Every structure is written in C-alpha cells, then in structure tokens.
Amino acid sequence: MDNNGSFYQQAQRLQDAAYDVRNPKIREARLIIEQTIKEELRTKPREEIKQLHSWNIGNPPYFGIQPPEEINHLLQQIQIQYGYSPAQGLEQAIESIFAYHQSQKFINLKRENIFGTDGVSEGIRLVTTATLNPGDEILLPTPNYPLWRLFVQQAGAIPVHYQCDEKSCWYPDLADIIRKISGRTKAILLINPNNPTGAIYSLEILQQIISIAREHRLIIFADEVYNEVLYGQAKHIPIASISDEVLIFTLNGLSKNRLMPGIRSGWIAISGPTHQARDLINGINLLVNARLCPNIYGQLAIPLILPRADYLRPLLVPGGRFFDQIEAASQAINQCEELSCVKADATMYLYVKINSPNHIANDEKFILDLLNAERVQLVQGTGFDDKNLPRHIRIVCLAPVAELTEGIGRIIRFLQNYKN
C-alpha cells in the first residue's frame, strides 16, 4: 500500500485545474495564521495584534453588509416547501425573473427558456456542459472569473483567452478576439460588469461583439451578476437587449445585487434565435431534470427580493459603504508609487497593478509571502488567467474604510522590501 497519499488519484481532467479564489496553499497558511492569532490573544490585547484581512472573496455579509431588517423579515415569512419543484424552477420565480428581464428590454426571451439554478456557479456548469464538446474552443476574457475556465476544462473544451486592455479602461481588445477565432470556436464569454477589473462595457463595444458573434456564429455567454453594482454615472446595458440575431445565455442571481450569496439563488435566461437552438435547450432541460430542481428556499426568495433594488442603491452613492470603500481604496492605491489601478465603475473589486521595479516571477508565491508576512489575503492575477506583466492583484473592497486603508498600507510596505 502506498502511504504517501497518492494511491487514490483525482481524475486526469482535474490535474491542471485550479480555482485560486480559494487556493488550498493559501487556505493552509491562513489556518496557521488564525491559530497564531488565537494564541496571541491569550497574552496580548486585541488592539496590539495584527489582524487577518481576508480580501479574497466578494462576500458582503462577512463584512457586515447585510440586507435591511425589513428584507430579513420578508425572508422569515417564507413557508418552506419540502417537495421537489418543477425542474425548471417554481412558476412564481420564473415569472419574476421574466418580468425583471422584460424591464431590461431583453429581446425574444420566453418563460420556457429561463432555468433556476443554485447560484450563478451552477449556471456556469450547466451551460458549459450542455454546449461544449471535447476539443471545442471558447473565448474567455483575460482577466476573468476562474470558475468559467474550470468548468470549460471539465467539459473537455479549450479555453482561448482574449485580452482586455488596461490602457483602455479594461475594454475587450476586439482585434485580439478576431485573431483568436478558429474553426473550432463555439462561444465567447462576456463578463459585464467585469470581475475582477470592475469595467463596464459601452454600447459600441457590445454592438461590435454582437457583430463578431453573428459573423462567426458564436454563442454568447453573458455573466451579468454585478449588473446593478454600479458607481457614479455608470450604466449597464444587457447584451440581450441589443440583438436577437445571436444566441445569448445570460446568467444572473441574487448573490451580489441583493447581498445574498449564501442562499445560492440564480438563473439562466436564453434569448435570441432560440427556434434554432431547440436541441441545445433540450440538453439544458436534460441536465436540470437530472438534478431534479434548484433549491426551494432560493427560488421562493426570488419573487420577494428580486424586485427590491431599493436597498442596494444607497450603498452605491457617496456616504454608502460600497462607494466610500472603493473610493478610499482607489485613492490609497493611486497615491503611492508601488501600486496603481484603473478606477472601477462597477463591482466590489479593484484590479491593481504592481509597479514594483522588482519583477515578480511567481505571483502565487508573492501572495503567499504577503499573507505570511502581513496577514493580508488576496488573489493574484494568474488566478484570473492573467499571465501578463506587470503583475496584478485583486483587492475586495468590502471592509470598512479604516481597515482597507490600513491593509493597503501593509501591502505597500511589504512591496517596498520584497525580494523574489
């Protein structure tokens, strides 16, 4: 018997897979730091201990950003159903989602082409599994949310990355998209607003992507889970509201726009020439039937919570936590020599360039070294499939302003003395 832990091995398709938002190496280091802090608290007052800043996941409730008590009261009134729902989802949830997208002027969306999911994460798995064959190529932005790449790889397909240009507000490089299209390209992913950059795309950019997709007969996957987390005069335009000439899978949910990541409530909305996609939609139906139904609580929440955009908006203006935090973080970053960032128009993240003269060869090691030295947990640029130089890091801007600025100060001091 092999005693080194390698007798039972994971499937080969997982060998090169990664999801660095929750990196196992970082998690192990974090657990050691948490234990160290517990031991330090036995002999020192809390204010003398360097606290851990966990800025790797966009999880508003962790930072005390909760729906108001009125919304909690609504959710407490939900009468839980213990039986399976229809595989597509509860009728009242589907109707609420349909009305939401009708208000966004989606073109050619039908109720039967809306499918409830356990968060957007399950939606990503469903659409990639139903759509992609082994050897198919899909265009993913660089940088991108890494769960897309993971599920593309699980489907046996090939992620091909197109660049988003930091010098142009992180807009997609349309020429690079065209260069990357081959005879095997089946789909293109658009994350708008973008995680991790916070970019939001103009009507002109969206129209050109529609034109490219139409010419090359590409499916568009539109991840729009941050479509209401907008600052200043930023406006989100759903790509499904522009054209019905291209098949579009829009993915959304309650996790970010309604501050409820833990109830795992999301959906897929398929629009465009769906009459030409009956076989593909039958594949989605097969998968949702096989998983029986989305979770009941998440579905029951949708008709109560989805129409309630009112409680998010105060967070996004001056004096609101989202606005003040991302503004303070952006100022702290751009006032130093070691870091810089493009100001985010949306989301709860800043994607930060490291201006250090020391080339960072291994940014995963850099992130681990930062965590061990300064107790600040981030995600490195390669975790978002960004292998470009100079290196980048993503900062989750959900902590209170004082905590954010103090933690960014730690990052700056660490960079001033960092050696690979």
Secondary structure, DSSP 8 states (H G I E B T S, - for coil): ---SS-SS---GGGTT---GGG-HHHHHHHHHHHHHHHHHTTTS-GGGS---EE-SS--GGGGT----HHHHHHHHT-----S---TT--HHHHHHHHHHHHHTT-SSEEEEEEEEESHHHHHHHHHHHHH--TT-EEEEEES--HHHHHHHHHTT-EEEEEEEEGGGTTEE-HHHHHHH--TTEEEEEEESS-TTT-----HHHHHHHHHHHHHHT-EEEEE-TTTT-B-TT-----GGGT-SSS-EEEEEESTTTTS-GGG--EEEEEESSGGG-HHHHHHHHHHHHHT----HHHHHHHHHHTT-GGGTGGGGSTTSHHHHHHHHHHHHHHTSSSEEE---SBSSEEEEEE--SS--S-HHHHHHHHHHHH-EE-EEGGGGT---SS-EEEEE--S-HHHHHHHHHHHHHHHHT---
